């Protein structure tokens, strides 16, 4: 049962707001909004000390309009059916928006991953994968998990190995899960993809001069003051790529607290300090703030919440000073806060757009697994040789022959990682302008979240309408 403040209720409220701008029949909208399947699992774990514990886990498949369904697996004490259903719905809207041909799904195990040994985590993960397999909730054409909060490529490798051993010689078995280690069927660039996508999305938004002018900002990422909450996969990489583009990290938050320095924080040094001391607090030259939420209220241009949902609420929204919020996490801004911030003219890049880099590159990995060949393998050398030939001819004709370093830089054929990053960049840029076009079509006062959802709803609707069932 959901309550008014549940995560799913928040996602559904945003859906309803956007649905009002479409002309689809109510039954079709109800079908798009509904979660198609939820699987609840509990199983016993024998802990290293011999005691037995019951583990609770879920997998929600929000939409089967495209198969397979796709979405991460989260290890967190906050996992419940409401949360996985909300996150699965966001995956449907995300995939539709980015033209990634999957339905949305999400899984979760209610554990604190720090409280278990590696051996225990492996037993939990393999058993979870087995339970999913038993009920057809995993498979290259059925449902393809990936990492989320508390999981990474190690867990994905365990899942792939478990699935492969159960699937009796299925040639495509490795496509059952994405974000695997590269030497286990993974793809280069996937680990960094979500954070890199956050940077691409924010960079594109900051390039639009008229939007920046309306916010009282200059165009471009360079010099923008950024605060990032959560230094995990998404937050760390977003902070890294944003600083590489010239943004200044003026605040960082982890669960133990936050730090700030208006002159900028060196990300790698903060990470090294945390590794050495167990905390980001006490970082030389930075000011310690009382808790992790305090960073959200720092004076900055761009705020990137990249930890968990529901951190920006009606309580702290009036004190948020950022002009742009880039939602790296899923659901960081609750519905009440969203309305307050919109009223104040804060520009919010919604989660199911901004963090879509992960699923986009997961799609590339899935394609790689099904085609059984690394991107660029067939054409890289050929491309380089033809480019060299063209440059040679031009060089001889113009009398300007290139040196070998310059030649290699221009002529080289694209590697897998370059193709992945380029595909990701293109997807994020295209989707951003698509959302803005929808926004312009709907009228000036429409926020990006609503415009993006209208776009997603229309795409899912067109797929259902092709079945000829709905009016
Ligand atoms: P992660 O487990 O790698 O990192 C999360 C980090 O947040 C950890 O370092 C944790 O200590 C920190 N954290 C926890 N509570 C905090 C708090 N109160 N304040 C500050 N920091 C806190 O997880 P992740 O994969 O980076 O996922 C983060 C968010 O991004 C989630 O909402 C997830 O759904 C979303 N997301 C992840 C991906 C992906 O590819 N991993 C893709 C899309 C969206």
Boltz pocket constraint, residues with backbone or C-beta under 6 A from the ligand:
constraints:
  - pocket:
      binder: B
      contacts: [[A, 72], [A, 147], [A, 148], [A, 149], [A, 150], [A, 151], [A, 190], [A, 194], [A, 229], [A, 230], [A, 231], [A, 232], [A, 233], [A, 234], [A, 235], [A, 253], [A, 254], [A, 255], [A, 256], [A, 257], [A, 292], [A, 293], [A, 306], [A, 307], [A, 308], [A, 309], [A, 328], [A, 329], [A, 330], [A, 331], [A, 355], [A, 356], [A, 358], [A, 359]]
      max_distance: 6.0
